């Protein structure tokens, strides 16, 4: 799983039925200084209600997504599974 | 899952079973700023995208799950046409 910053949202009208009604966010991984680094990608926000600027925990593994969303055939690969309050090191 | 722009089409008459009738498009992966992130790739289209369209894709095993039948040799699929990206 990755710590990522939420950059914003993606809206799409024409989409695969599996994405209907789901919130799609643009996120970017954070480096060790908690600064956005690396390639941004898209993740589904299922229940965390994350918004732009939030630091979130993103899972990037399809089987985990299908387990969380309780659907064995979902073509979804990345999911926001937590909104991070603090990272202590 | 990631953003991309459709930059071409692929014609491929002989293909593996299960891929009959599927449309293959060449897609340039993009980041949130619209800048290239990696080399172009070929993706199966599930949303009737056309060249020039901003789309989003899913890769790996999940790409095949976007298709019917799902047990097909595919590792990239276009699953949405982007209306807007608000960052």
Backbone of each chain as nested JSON, in Angstrom:
{
  "chains": [
    {"id": "A", "residues": [
      {"number": 1, "name": "UNK", "atoms": {"N": [0.854, -1.198, 0.0], "CA": [0.0, 0.0, 0.0], "C": [0.88, 1.234, 0.0]}},
      {"number": 2, "name": "UNK", "atoms": {"N": [0.345, 2.314, -0.537], "CA": [1.098, 3.56, -0.664], "C": [0.414, 4.701, 0.069]}},
      {"number": 3, "name": "UNK", "atoms": {"N": [1.246, 5.605, 0.606], "CA": [0.725, 6.893, 1.051], "C": [0.66, 7.781, -0.184]}},
      {"number": 4, "name": "UNK", "atoms": {"N": [-0.502, 8.402, -0.382], "CA": [-0.676, 9.249, -1.559], "C": [-1.388, 10.527, -1.168]}},
      {"number": 5, "name": "UNK", "atoms": {"N": [-1.189, 11.544, -1.986], "CA": [-1.959, 12.772, -1.808], "C": [-3.058, 12.799, -2.855]}},
      {"number": 6, "name": "UNK", "atoms": {"N": [-4.252, 13.175, -2.438], "CA": [-5.355, 13.299, -3.382], "C": [-5.211, 14.62, -4.126]}},
      {"number": 7, "name": "UNK", "atoms": {"N": [-5.161, 14.548, -5.457], "CA": [-4.999, 15.758, -6.26], "C": [-6.332, 16.276, -6.767]}},
      {"number": 8, "name": "UNK", "atoms": {"N": [-7.303, 15.412, -6.931], "CA": [-8.586, 15.86, -7.458], "C": [-9.455, 14.7, -7.893]}},
      {"number": 9, "name": "UNK", "atoms": {"N": [-10.462, 15.008, -8.672], "CA": [-11.421, 13.986, -9.096], "C": [-11.48, 13.897, -10.622]}},
      {"number": 10, "name": "UNK", "atoms": {"N": [-11.918, 12.742, -11.081], "CA": [-12.13, 12.523, -12.511], "C": [-13.613, 12.265, -12.722]}},
      {"number": 11, "name": "UNK", "atoms": {"N": [-14.21, 12.968, -13.669], "CA": [-15.602, 12.672, -13.998], "C": [-15.668, 12.051, -15.388]}},
      {"number": 12, "name": "UNK", "atoms": {"N": [-16.542, 11.075, -15.513], "CA": [-16.694, 10.357, -16.775], "C": [-18.144, 9.92, -16.91]}},
      {"number": 13, "name": "UNK", "atoms": {"N": [-18.719, 10.176, -18.062], "CA": [-20.103, 9.753, -18.301], "C": [-20.124, 8.361, -18.922]}},
      {"number": 14, "name": "UNK", "atoms": {"N": [-19.337, 8.201, -19.997], "CA": [-19.262, 6.891, -20.648], "C": [-18.21, 6.07, -19.939]}},
      {"number": 15, "name": "UNK", "atoms": {"N": [-18.632, 4.992, -19.297], "CA": [-17.662, 4.162, -18.571], "C": [-18.166, 2.734, -18.451]}},
      {"number": 16, "name": "UNK", "atoms": {"N": [-17.251, 1.857, -18.103], "CA": [-17.578, 0.46, -17.863], "C": [-18.578, 0.405, -16.704]}},
      {"number": 17, "name": "UNK", "atoms": {"N": [-19.597, -0.465, -16.781], "CA": [-20.627, -0.517, -15.723], "C": [-20.056, -0.689, -14.313]}},
      {"number": 18, "name": "UNK", "atoms": {"N": [-18.888, -1.305, -14.193], "CA": [-18.292, -1.518, -12.87], "C": [-17.924, -0.199, -12.199]}},
      {"number": 19, "name": "UNK", "atoms": {"N": [-17.805, 0.866, -12.981], "CA": [-17.408, 2.158, -12.422], "C": [-18.611, 3.062, -12.161]}},
      {"number": 20, "name": "UNK", "atoms": {"N": [-19.802, 2.594, -12.49], "CA": [-21.002, 3.415, -12.302], "C": [-21.201, 3.741, -10.823]}},
      {"number": 21, "name": "UNK", "atoms": {"N": [-21.404, 5.01, -10.529], "CA": [-21.677, 5.428, -9.157], "C": [-20.454, 5.447, -8.256]}},
      {"number": 22, "name": "UNK", "atoms": {"N": [-19.278, 5.2, -8.806], "CA": [-18.069, 5.2, -7.972], "C": [-17.311, 6.507, -8.145]}},
      {"number": 23, "name": "UNK", "atoms": {"N": [-16.636, 6.905, -7.048], "CA": [-15.878, 8.151, -7.039], "C": [-14.439, 7.843, -7.453]}},
      {"number": 24, "name": "UNK", "atoms": {"N": [-14.016, 8.496, -8.533], "CA": [-12.678, 8.236, -9.059], "C": [-11.776, 9.433, -8.762]}},
      {"number": 25, "name": "UNK", "atoms": {"N": [-10.668, 9.191, -8.065], "CA": [-9.789, 10.277, -7.639], "C": [-8.428, 10.158, -8.322]}},
      {"number": 26, "name": "UNK", "atoms": {"N": [-7.807, 11.317, -8.544], "CA": [-6.417, 11.343, -8.992], "C": [-5.538, 11.428, -7.757]}},
      {"number": 27, "name": "UNK", "atoms": {"N": [-4.603, 10.509, -7.606], "CA": [-3.715, 10.517, -6.443], "C": [-2.262, 10.436, -6.915]}},
      {"number": 28, "name": "UNK", "atoms": {"N": [-1.367, 10.914, -6.041], "CA": [0.061, 10.858, -6.371], "C": [0.825, 10.33, -5.157]}},
      {"number": 29, "name": "UNK", "atoms": {"N": [1.697, 9.343, -5.358], "CA": [2.462, 8.794, -4.233], "C": [3.32, 9.868, -3.572]}},
      {"number": 30, "name": "UNK", "atoms": {"N": [3.572, 9.696, -2.267], "CA": [4.395, 10.641, -1.508], "C": [5.783, 10.043, -1.276]}},
      {"number": 31, "name": "UNK", "atoms": {"N": [6.8, 10.919, -1.256], "CA": [8.143, 10.444, -0.966], "C": [8.395, 10.46, 0.549]}},
      {"number": 32, "name": "UNK", "atoms": {"N": [9.656, 10.218, 0.958], "CA": [9.927, 10.112, 2.389], "C": [9.808, 11.446, 3.11]}},
      {"number": 33, "name": "UNK", "atoms": {"N": [9.74, 12.551, 2.358], "CA": [9.51, 13.86, 2.979], "C": [8.034, 14.247, 2.893]}},
      {"number": 34, "name": "UNK", "atoms": {"N": [7.206, 13.267, 2.545], "CA": [5.76, 13.471, 2.404], "C": [5.416, 14.484, 1.306]}},
      {"number": 35, "name": "UNK", "atoms": {"N": [6.287, 14.513, 0.29], "CA": [5.991, 15.38, -0.855], "C": [5.557, 14.5, -2.024]}},
      {"number": 36, "name": "UNK", "atoms": {"N": [4.591, 14.981, -2.831], "CA": [4.148, 14.199, -3.974], "C": [5.32, 13.894, -4.905]}},
      {"number": 37, "name": "UNK", "atoms": {"N": [5.476, 12.641, -5.278], "CA": [6.576, 12.237, -6.144], "C": [6.133, 11.036, -6.96]}},
      {"number": 38, "name": "UNK", "atoms": {"N": [6.618, 10.939, -8.143], "CA": [6.274, 9.786, -8.969], "C": [4.987, 10.0, -9.747]}},
      {"number": 39, "name": "UNK", "atoms": {"N": [4.631, 8.989, -10.501], "CA": [3.499, 9.087, -11.423], "C": [2.175, 9.117, -10.683]}},
      {"number": 40, "name": "UNK", "atoms": {"N": [1.345, 10.073, -11.051], "CA": [-0.006, 10.081, -10.498], "C": [-0.796, 8.943, -11.133]}},
      {"number": 41, "name": "UNK", "atoms": {"N": [-1.808, 8.474, -10.43], "CA": [-2.671, 7.432, -10.981], "C": [-4.081, 7.626, -10.422]}},
      {"number": 42, "name": "UNK", "atoms": {"N": [-4.985, 6.75, -10.772], "CA": [-6.385, 6.894, -10.371], "C": [-6.755, 5.811, -9.37]}},
      {"number": 43, "name": "UNK", "atoms": {"N": [-7.567, 6.193, -8.408], "CA": [-8.029, 5.224, -7.409], "C": [-9.498, 5.483, -7.092]}},
      {"number": 44, "name": "UNK", "atoms": {"N": [-10.204, 4.426, -6.78], "CA": [-11.612, 4.544, -6.388], "C": [-11.684, 4.892, -4.905]}},
      {"number": 45, "name": "UNK", "atoms": {"N": [-12.559, 5.842, -4.571], "CA": [-12.815, 6.14, -3.167], "C": [-14.147, 5.493, -2.795]}},
      {"number": 46, "name": "UNK", "atoms": {"N": [-14.073, 4.434, -2.0], "CA": [-15.262, 3.642, -1.692], "C": [-16.061, 4.259, -0.551]}},
      {"number": 47, "name": "UNK", "atoms": {"N": [-15.391, 4.567, 0.547], "CA": [-16.146, 4.999, 1.733], "C": [-15.419, 6.042, 2.554]}},
      {"number": 48, "name": "UNK", "atoms": {"N": [-14.212, 6.418, 2.171], "CA": [-13.431, 7.286, 3.049], "C": [-13.775, 8.76, 2.88]}},
      {"number": 49, "name": "UNK", "atoms": {"N": [-14.502, 9.117, 1.797], "CA": [-14.901, 10.499, 1.59], "C": [-13.684, 11.428, 1.552]}},
      {"number": 50, "name": "UNK", "atoms": {"N": [-12.621, 10.991, 0.902], "CA": [-11.41, 11.804, 0.796], "C": [-11.626, 12.925, -0.217]}},
      {"number": 51, "name": "UNK", "atoms": {"N": [-10.906, 14.009, -0.012], "CA": [-10.988, 15.133, -0.936], "C": [-9.603, 15.623, -1.299]}},
      {"number": 52, "name": "UNK", "atoms": {"N": [-9.546, 16.569, -2.26], "CA": [-8.264, 17.088, -2.717], "C": [-7.455, 17.624, -1.539]}},
      {"number": 53, "name": "UNK", "atoms": {"N": [-6.186, 17.25, -1.487], "CA": [-5.296, 17.702, -0.418], "C": [-5.122, 16.678, 0.683]}},
      {"number": 54, "name": "UNK", "atoms": {"N": [-6.034, 15.738, 0.794], "CA": [-5.926, 14.71, 1.841], "C": [-4.78, 13.739, 1.547]}},
      {"number": 55, "name": "UNK", "atoms": {"N": [-4.153, 13.266, 2.622], "CA": [-3.204, 12.164, 2.49], "C": [-3.981, 10.877, 2.752]}},
      {"number": 56, "name": "UNK", "atoms": {"N": [-3.852, 9.933, 1.839], "CA": [-4.659, 8.715, 1.944], "C": [-3.777, 7.472, 1.812]}},
      {"number": 57, "name": "UNK", "atoms": {"N": [-4.356, 6.364, 2.217], "CA": [-3.705, 5.061, 2.092], "C": [-4.362, 4.37, 0.899]}},
      {"number": 58, "name": "UNK", "atoms": {"N": [-3.553, 3.991, -0.077], "CA": [-4.103, 3.413, -1.299], "C": [-3.597, 1.99, -1.475]}},
      {"number": 59, "name": "UNK", "atoms": {"N": [-4.536, 1.094, -1.686], "CA": [-4.195, -0.296, -1.987], "C": [-4.213, -0.458, -3.502]}},
      {"number": 60, "name": "UNK", "atoms": {"N": [-3.169, -1.09, -4.045], "CA": [-3.094, -1.264, -5.502], "C": [-3.014, -2.739, -5.835]}},
      {"number": 61, "name": "UNK", "atoms": {"N": [-4.065, -3.427, -5.548], "CA": [-4.086, -4.872, -5.811], "C": [-5.531, -5.284, -6.015]}},
      {"number": 62, "name": "UNK", "atoms": {"N": [-5.805, -5.841, -7.171], "CA": [-7.173, -6.09, -7.57], "C": [-7.941, -7.07, -6.694]}},
      {"number": 63, "name": "UNK", "atoms": {"N": [-7.268, -8.12, -6.215], "CA": [-7.99, -9.093, -5.391], "C": [-8.447, -8.474, -4.084]}},
      {"number": 64, "name": "UNK", "atoms": {"N": [-7.599, -7.617, -3.506], "CA": [-7.993, -6.906, -2.293], "C": [-9.186, -6.003, -2.537]}},
      {"number": 65, "name": "UNK", "atoms": {"N": [-9.184, -5.34, -3.696], "CA": [-10.308, -4.463, -4.046], "C": [-11.594, -5.275, -4.146]}},
      {"number": 66, "name": "UNK", "atoms": {"N": [-11.5, -6.428, -4.81], "CA": [-12.71, -7.241, -4.988], "C": [-13.211, -7.787, -3.655]}},
      {"number": 67, "name": "UNK", "atoms": {"N": [-12.277, -8.022, -2.752], "CA": [-12.67, -8.485, -1.42], "C": [-13.404, -7.379, -0.653]}},
      {"number": 68, "name": "UNK", "atoms": {"N": [-12.847, -6.165, -0.706], "CA": [-13.455, -5.03, 0.008], "C": [-14.819, -4.681, -0.586]}},
      {"number": 69, "name": "UNK", "atoms": {"N": [-14.897, -4.678, -1.902], "CA": [-16.134, -4.249, -2.562], "C": [-17.094, -5.421, -2.784]}},
      {"number": 70, "name": "UNK", "atoms": {"N": [-16.687, -6.608, -2.342], "CA": [-17.543, -7.795, -2.379], "C": [-18.118, -8.087, -3.77]}},
      {"number": 71, "name": "UNK", "atoms": {"N": [-17.228, -8.077, -4.756], "CA": [-17.632, -8.418, -6.12], "C": [-16.438, -9.103, -6.78]}},
      {"number": 72, "name": "UNK", "atoms": {"N": [-16.609, -10.36, -7.153], "CA": [-15.48, -11.154, -7.633], "C": [-15.058, -10.816, -9.051]}},
      {"number": 73, "name": "UNK", "atoms": {"N": [-15.81, -9.942, -9.734], "CA": [-15.471, -9.694, -11.131], "C": [-15.143, -8.237, -11.428]}},
      {"number": 74, "name": "UNK", "atoms": {"N": [-14.851, -7.438, -10.411], "CA": [-14.625, -6.012, -10.646], "C": [-13.282, -5.739, -11.336]}},
      {"number": 75, "name": "UNK", "atoms": {"N": [-13.311, -4.981, -12.432], "CA": [-12.054, -4.617, -13.093], "C": [-11.455, -3.35, -12.468]}},
      {"number": 76, "name": "UNK", "atoms": {"N": [-11.28, -3.369, -11.161], "CA": [-10.773, -2.194, -10.438], "C": [-9.517, -2.623, -9.691]}},
      {"number": 77, "name": "UNK", "atoms": {"N": [-8.486, -1.79, -9.763], "CA": [-7.177, -2.185, -9.291], "C": [-6.684, -1.376, -8.104]}},
      {"number": 78, "name": "UNK", "atoms": {"N": [-7.125, -0.137, -7.971], "CA": [-6.632, 0.67, -6.853], "C": [-7.789, 1.297, -6.089]}},
      {"number": 79, "name": "UNK", "atoms": {"N": [-7.65, 1.255, -4.756], "CA": [-8.739, 1.666, -3.879], "C": [-8.17, 2.45, -2.696]}},
      {"number": 80, "name": "UNK", "atoms": {"N": [-8.825, 3.561, -2.377], "CA": [-8.445, 4.32, -1.181], "C": [-9.054, 3.605, 0.019]}},
      {"number": 81, "name": "UNK", "atoms": {"N": [-8.193, 3.165, 0.938], "CA": [-8.699, 2.38, 2.071], "C": [-8.55, 3.12, 3.399]}},
      {"number": 82, "name": "UNK", "atoms": {"N": [-8.044, 4.352, 3.381], "CA": [-7.95, 5.102, 4.628], "C": [-7.531, 6.532, 4.388]}},
      {"number": 83, "name": "UNK", "atoms": {"N": [-7.986, 7.427, 5.257], "CA": [-7.518, 8.812, 5.232], "C": [-6.524, 8.945, 6.383]}},
      {"number": 84, "name": "UNK", "atoms": {"N": [-5.302, 9.359, 6.058], "CA": [-4.217, 9.354, 7.035], "C": [-4.26, 10.615, 7.894]}},
      {"number": 85, "name": "UNK", "atoms": {"N": [-4.236, 10.414, 9.212], "CA": [-4.188, 11.555, 10.126], "C": [-2.747, 11.975, 10.383]}},
      {"number": 86, "name": "UNK", "atoms": {"N": [-1.893, 10.996, 10.624], "CA": [-0.503, 11.324, 10.923], "C": [0.379, 10.139, 10.592]}},
      {"number": 87, "name": "UNK", "atoms": {"N": [1.613, 10.434, 10.212], "CA": [2.627, 9.405, 10.022], "C": [3.778, 9.75, 10.953]}},
      {"number": 88, "name": "UNK", "atoms": {"N": [4.069, 8.857, 11.878], "CA": [5.172, 9.121, 12.824], "C": [6.336, 8.212, 12.501]}},
      {"number": 89, "name": "UNK", "atoms": {"N": [7.541, 8.761, 12.577], "CA": [8.709, 7.947, 12.242], "C": [9.815, 8.174, 13.248]}}
    ]},
    {"id": "B", "residues": [
      {"number": 1, "name": "UNK", "atoms": {"N": [-4.882, 2.082, -12.145], "CA": [-5.704, 2.781, -13.118], "C": [-5.069, 4.139, -13.396]}},
      {"number": 2, "name": "UNK", "atoms": {"N": [-5.196, 4.603, -14.623], "CA": [-4.467, 5.806, -15.008], "C": [-5.125, 6.457, -16.214]}},
      {"number": 3, "name": "UNK", "atoms": {"N": [-4.714, 7.694, -16.449], "CA": [-5.253, 8.459, -17.561], "C": [-4.453, 8.176, -18.828]}},
      {"number": 4, "name": "UNK", "atoms": {"N": [-5.078, 8.387, -19.98], "CA": [-4.356, 8.221, -21.236], "C": [-5.111, 8.891, -22.366]}},
      {"number": 5, "name": "UNK", "atoms": {"N": [-4.385, 9.107, -23.447], "CA": [-5.024, 9.678, -24.625], "C": [-4.929, 8.677, -25.766]}},
      {"number": 6, "name": "UNK", "atoms": {"N": [-6.057, 8.461, -26.443], "CA": [-6.064, 7.537, -27.576], "C": [-5.351, 8.202, -28.746]}},
      {"number": 7, "name": "UNK", "atoms": {"N": [-4.311, 7.543, -29.258], "CA": [-3.543, 8.153, -30.351], "C": [-3.583, 7.314, -31.626]}},
      {"number": 8, "name": "UNK", "atoms": {"N": [-4.271, 6.201, -31.613], "CA": [-4.336, 5.424, -32.839], "C": [-5.152, 4.158, -32.689]}},
      {"number": 9, "name": "UNK", "atoms": {"N": [-5.288, 3.455, -33.789], "CA": [-6.03, 2.2, -33.783], "C": [-5.119, 1.078, -34.281]}},
      {"number": 10, "name": "UNK", "atoms": {"N": [-5.431, -0.134, -33.865], "CA": [-4.656, -1.289, -34.297], "C": [-5.595, -2.231, -35.042]}},
      {"number": 11, "name": "UNK", "atoms": {"N": [-5.196, -2.634, -36.225], "CA": [-5.96, -3.63, -36.966], "C": [-5.228, -4.954, -36.833]}},
      {"number": 12, "name": "UNK", "atoms": {"N": [-5.968, -5.967, -36.445], "CA": [-5.337, -7.23, -36.107], "C": [-6.346, -8.325, -36.414]}},
      {"number": 13, "name": "UNK", "atoms": {"N": [-6.18, -8.948, -37.566], "CA": [-7.201, -9.875, -38.032], "C": [-7.123, -11.217, -37.32]}},
      {"number": 14, "name": "UNK", "atoms": {"N": [-5.905, -11.749, -37.205], "CA": [-5.745, -13.04, -36.534], "C": [-5.431, -12.786, -35.083]}},
      {"number": 15, "name": "UNK", "atoms": {"N": [-6.272, -13.228, -34.208], "CA": [-5.995, -13.02, -32.789], "C": [-6.517, -14.185, -31.972]}},
      {"number": 16, "name": "UNK", "atoms": {"N": [-6.096, -14.213, -30.726], "CA": [-6.402, -15.321, -29.831], "C": [-7.903, -15.411, -29.593]}},
      {"number": 17, "name": "UNK", "atoms": {"N": [-8.374, -16.648, -29.37], "CA": [-9.814, -16.834, -29.154], "C": [-10.294, -16.028, -27.938]}},
      {"number": 18, "name": "UNK", "atoms": {"N": [-11.465, -15.461, -28.053], "CA": [-11.992, -14.606, -26.998], "C": [-11.816, -13.141, -27.339]}},
      {"number": 19, "name": "UNK", "atoms": {"N": [-10.901, -12.871, -28.275], "CA": [-10.638, -11.475, -28.632], "C": [-11.359, -11.068, -29.92]}},
      {"number": 20, "name": "UNK", "atoms": {"N": [-12.181, -11.993, -30.47], "CA": [-12.908, -11.666, -31.693], "C": [-13.811, -10.461, -31.443]}},
      {"number": 21, "name": "UNK", "atoms": {"N": [-13.775, -9.518, -32.357], "CA": [-14.677, -8.362, -32.259], "C": [-14.221, -7.291, -31.283]}},
      {"number": 22, "name": "UNK", "atoms": {"N": [-13.123, -7.53, -30.589], "CA": [-12.627, -6.519, -29.652], "C": [-11.839, -5.467, -30.418]}},
      {"number": 23, "name": "UNK", "atoms": {"N": [-11.918, -4.254, -29.949], "CA": [-11.24, -3.137, -30.604], "C": [-9.953, -2.816, -29.864]}},
      {"number": 24, "name": "UNK", "atoms": {"N": [-8.866, -2.715, -30.595], "CA": [-7.575, -2.381, -29.985], "C": [-7.183, -0.951, -30.349]}},
      {"number": 25, "name": "UNK", "atoms": {"N": [-6.827, -0.16, -29.356], "CA": [-6.421, 1.225, -29.596], "C": [-5.029, 1.456, -29.025]}},
      {"number": 26, "name": "UNK", "atoms": {"N": [-4.292, 2.354, -29.656], "CA": [-2.989, 2.759, -29.122], "C": [-3.23, 3.942, -28.188]}},
      {"number": 27, "name": "UNK", "atoms": {"N": [-2.713, 3.835, -26.961], "CA": [-2.974, 4.86, -25.949], "C": [-1.658, 5.376, -25.373]}},
      {"number": 28, "name": "UNK", "atoms": {"N": [-1.541, 6.679, -25.263], "CA": [-0.402, 7.275, -24.578], "C": [-0.793, 7.533, -23.124]}},
      {"number": 29, "name": "UNK", "atoms": {"N": [-0.191, 6.831, -22.157], "CA": [-0.494, 7.106, -20.747], "C": [-0.09, 8.539, -20.374]}},
      {"number": 30, "name": "UNK", "atoms": {"N": [-0.929, 9.187, -19.569], "CA": [-0.678, 10.58, -19.167], "C": [-0.766, 10.711, -17.653]}},
      {"number": 31, "name": "UNK", "atoms": {"N": [-0.085, 11.743, -17.112], "CA": [-0.264, 12.049, -15.689], "C": [-1.366, 13.099, -15.54]}},
      {"number": 32, "name": "UNK", "atoms": {"N": [-1.549, 13.592, -14.307], "CA": [-2.648, 14.519, -14.057], "C": [-2.445, 15.866, -14.732]}},
      {"number": 33, "name": "UNK", "atoms": {"N": [-1.207, 16.147, -15.168], "CA": [-0.951, 17.413, -15.863], "C": [-1.083, 17.259, -17.374]}},
      {"number": 34, "name": "UNK", "atoms": {"N": [-1.385, 16.054, -17.809], "CA": [-1.492, 15.802, -19.238], "C": [-0.159, 15.507, -19.874]}},
      {"number": 35, "name": "UNK", "atoms": {"N": [0.869, 15.281, -19.044], "CA": [2.19, 14.956, -19.587], "C": [2.364, 13.44, -19.709]}},
      {"number": 36, "name": "UNK", "atoms": {"N": [3.168, 13.05, -20.689], "CA": [3.37, 11.627, -20.946], "C": [3.963, 10.929, -19.728]}},
      {"number": 37, "name": "UNK", "atoms": {"N": [3.432, 9.781, -19.396], "CA": [4.048, 8.977, -18.337], "C": [4.24, 7.564, -18.866]}},
      {"number": 38, "name": "UNK", "atoms": {"N": [5.363, 7.352, -19.498], "CA": [5.659, 6.037, -20.049], "C": [5.333, 5.939, -21.525]}},
      {"number": 39, "name": "UNK", "atoms": {"N": [5.762, 4.843, -22.133], "CA": [5.577, 4.651, -23.569], "C": [4.13, 4.303, -23.932]}},
      {"number": 40, "name": "UNK", "atoms": {"N": [3.744, 4.522, -25.199], "CA": [2.382, 4.165, -25.626], "C": [2.146, 2.667, -25.462]}},
      {"number": 41, "name": "UNK", "atoms": {"N": [0.894, 2.311, -25.285], "CA": [0.56, 0.902, -25.162], "C": [-0.724, 0.611, -25.925]}},
      {"number": 42, "name": "UNK", "atoms": {"N": [-0.979, -0.675, -26.146], "CA": [-2.197, -1.076, -26.841], "C": [-3.209, -1.556, -25.803]}},
      {"number": 43, "name": "UNK", "atoms": {"N": [-4.411, -1.004, -25.881], "CA": [-5.447, -1.35, -24.912], "C": [-6.716, -1.769, -25.635]}},
      {"number": 44, "name": "UNK", "atoms": {"N": [-7.47, -2.666, -25.015], "CA": [-8.771, -3.045, -25.553], "C": [-9.79, -1.999, -25.126]}},
      {"number": 45, "name": "UNK", "atoms": {"N": [-10.653, -1.638, -26.05], "CA": [-11.642, -0.594, -25.789], "C": [-12.959, -1.205, -25.325]}},
      {"number": 46, "name": "UNK", "atoms": {"N": [-13.503, -0.73, -24.188], "CA": [-14.817, -1.217, -23.742], "C": [-15.866, -0.108, -23.762]}},
      {"number": 47, "name": "UNK", "atoms": {"N": [-15.478, 1.104, -24.167], "CA": [-16.397, 2.239, -24.056], "C": [-16.556, 3.026, -25.359]}},
      {"number": 48, "name": "UNK", "atoms": {"N": [-16.156, 2.423, -26.493], "CA": [-16.233, 3.085, -27.799], "C": [-15.493, 4.417, -27.835]}},
      {"number": 49, "name": "UNK", "atoms": {"N": [-14.258, 4.404, -27.374], "CA": [-13.413, 5.596, -27.452], "C": [-12.891, 5.742, -28.876]}},
      {"number": 50, "name": "UNK", "atoms": {"N": [-12.491, 6.949, -29.226], "CA": [-11.935, 7.176, -30.557], "C": [-10.64, 7.977, -30.436]}},
      {"number": 51, "name": "UNK", "atoms": {"N": [-9.82, 7.985, -31.484], "CA": [-8.554, 8.712, -31.415], "C": [-8.757, 10.174, -31.005]}},
      {"number": 52, "name": "UNK", "atoms": {"N": [-7.89, 10.653, -30.129], "CA": [-7.984, 12.018, -29.622], "C": [-8.694, 12.117, -28.28]}},
      {"number": 53, "name": "UNK", "atoms": {"N": [-9.363, 11.028, -27.876], "CA": [-10.155, 11.043, -26.644], "C": [-9.272, 10.848, -25.411]}},
      {"number": 54, "name": "UNK", "atoms": {"N": [-9.583, 11.599, -24.339], "CA": [-8.938, 11.366, -23.041], "C": [-9.73, 10.272, -22.332]}},
      {"number": 55, "name": "UNK", "atoms": {"N": [-9.025, 9.229, -21.902], "CA": [-9.701, 8.066, -21.324], "C": [-9.027, 7.673, -20.023]}},
      {"number": 56, "name": "UNK", "atoms": {"N": [-9.617, 6.723, -19.299], "CA": [-8.854, 6.071, -18.25], "C": [-8.852, 4.565, -18.47]}},
      {"number": 57, "name": "UNK", "atoms": {"N": [-7.781, 3.973, -17.964], "CA": [-7.527, 2.567, -18.267], "C": [-7.289, 1.788, -16.988]}},
      {"number": 58, "name": "UNK", "atoms": {"N": [-7.438, 0.489, -17.123], "CA": [-7.053, -0.397, -16.035], "C": [-6.107, -1.445, -16.629]}},
      {"number": 59, "name": "UNK", "atoms": {"N": [-5.095, -1.818, -15.86], "CA": [-4.077, -2.715, -16.392], "C": [-4.126, -4.064, -15.688]}},
      {"number": 60, "name": "UNK", "atoms": {"N": [-3.252, -4.943, -16.148], "CA": [-3.028, -6.228, -15.51], "C": [-4.27, -7.138, -15.586]}},
      {"number": 61, "name": "UNK", "atoms": {"N": [-4.439, -8.013, -14.613], "CA": [-5.546, -8.972, -14.615], "C": [-6.901, -8.262, -14.693]}},
      {"number": 62, "name": "UNK", "atoms": {"N": [-6.962, -7.09, -14.08], "CA": [-8.23, -6.36, -14.054], "C": [-8.672, -5.926, -15.453]}},
      {"number": 63, "name": "UNK", "atoms": {"N": [-7.726, -5.781, -16.373], "CA": [-8.094, -5.424, -17.747], "C": [-8.946, -6.528, -18.37]}},
      {"number": 64, "name": "UNK", "atoms": {"N": [-8.548, -7.777, -18.143], "CA": [-9.311, -8.9, -18.693], "C": [-10.687, -8.985, -18.04]}},
      {"number": 65, "name": "UNK", "atoms": {"N": [-10.763, -8.613, -16.741], "CA": [-12.053, -8.666, -16.05], "C": [-13.047, -7.653, -16.604]}},
      {"number": 66, "name": "UNK", "atoms": {"N": [-12.551, -6.667, -17.335], "CA": [-13.449, -5.672, -17.941], "C": [-14.115, -6.216, -19.201]}},
      {"number": 67, "name": "UNK", "atoms": {"N": [-13.671, -7.392, -19.642], "CA": [-14.178, -7.941, -20.899], "C": [-15.106, -9.119, -20.654]}},
      {"number": 68, "name": "UNK", "atoms": {"N": [-15.758, -9.547, -21.731], "CA": [-16.601, -10.727, -21.683], "C": [-16.282, -11.562, -22.915]}},
      {"number": 69, "name": "UNK", "atoms": {"N": [-15.718, -12.753, -22.84], "CA": [-15.349, -13.468, -21.617], "C": [-14.171, -12.813, -20.897]}},
      {"number": 70, "name": "UNK", "atoms": {"N": [-14.006, -13.149, -19.617], "CA": [-12.96, -12.506, -18.824], "C": [-11.634, -13.248, -18.887]}},
      {"number": 71, "name": "UNK", "atoms": {"N": [-11.66, -14.505, -19.351], "CA": [-10.402, -15.263, -19.387], "C": [-9.754, -15.083, -20.755]}},
      {"number": 72, "name": "UNK", "atoms": {"N": [-9.208, -13.88, -20.972], "CA": [-8.594, -13.54, -22.255], "C": [-7.204, -12.943, -22.0]}},
      {"number": 73, "name": "UNK", "atoms": {"N": [-6.314, -13.117, -22.972], "CA": [-4.96, -12.594, -22.807], "C": [-4.869, -11.106, -23.106]}},
      {"number": 74, "name": "UNK", "atoms": {"N": [-5.252, -10.285, -22.126], "CA": [-5.299, -8.836, -22.276], "C": [-4.737, -8.232, -20.994]}},
      {"number": 75, "name": "UNK", "atoms": {"N": [-3.919, -7.194, -21.097], "CA": [-3.396, -6.584, -19.866], "C": [-3.591, -5.078, -19.787]}},
      {"number": 76, "name": "UNK", "atoms": {"N": [-4.416, -4.532, -20.675], "CA": [-4.719, -3.107, -20.606], "C": [-6.08, -2.886, -21.244]}},
      {"number": 77, "name": "UNK", "atoms": {"N": [-6.982, -2.198, -20.552], "CA": [-8.315, -1.952, -21.1], "C": [-8.754, -0.529, -20.814]}},
      {"number": 78, "name": "UNK", "atoms": {"N": [-9.376, 0.073, -21.812], "CA": [-9.97, 1.403, -21.635], "C": [-11.339, 1.195, -20.997]}},
      {"number": 79, "name": "UNK", "atoms": {"N": [-11.556, 1.8, -19.814], "CA": [-12.811, 1.558, -19.101], "C": [-13.613, 2.84, -18.86]}},
      {"number": 80, "name": "UNK", "atoms": {"N": [-13.13, 3.99, -19.341], "CA": [-13.917, 5.205, -19.181], "C": [-13.453, 6.306, -20.113]}},
      {"number": 81, "name": "UNK", "atoms": {"N": [-14.402, 7.148, -20.54], "CA": [-14.063, 8.346, -21.313], "C": [-14.144, 9.527, -20.365]}},
      {"number": 82, "name": "UNK", "atoms": {"N": [-13.046, 10.248, -20.217], "CA": [-12.962, 11.318, -19.218], "C": [-13.678, 12.568, -19.711]}},
      {"number": 83, "name": "UNK", "atoms": {"N": [-14.611, 13.075, -18.891], "CA": [-15.237, 14.359, -19.185], "C": [-14.348, 15.484, -18.678]}},
      {"number": 84, "name": "UNK", "atoms": {"N": [-13.878, 15.347, -17.424], "CA": [-13.004, 16.382, -16.872], "C": [-12.158, 15.82, -15.749]}},
      {"number": 85, "name": "UNK", "atoms": {"N": [-11.006, 16.441, -15.548], "CA": [-10.128, 16.125, -14.43], "C": [-10.002, 17.408, -13.624]}},
      {"number": 86, "name": "UNK", "atoms": {"N": [-10.515, 17.41, -12.396], "CA": [-10.456, 18.613, -11.553], "C": [-9.36, 18.438, -10.517]}},
      {"number": 87, "name": "UNK", "atoms": {"N": [-8.234, 19.104, -10.729], "CA": [-7.148, 19.006, -9.754], "C": [-6.775, 20.389, -9.232]}}
    ]}
  ]
}
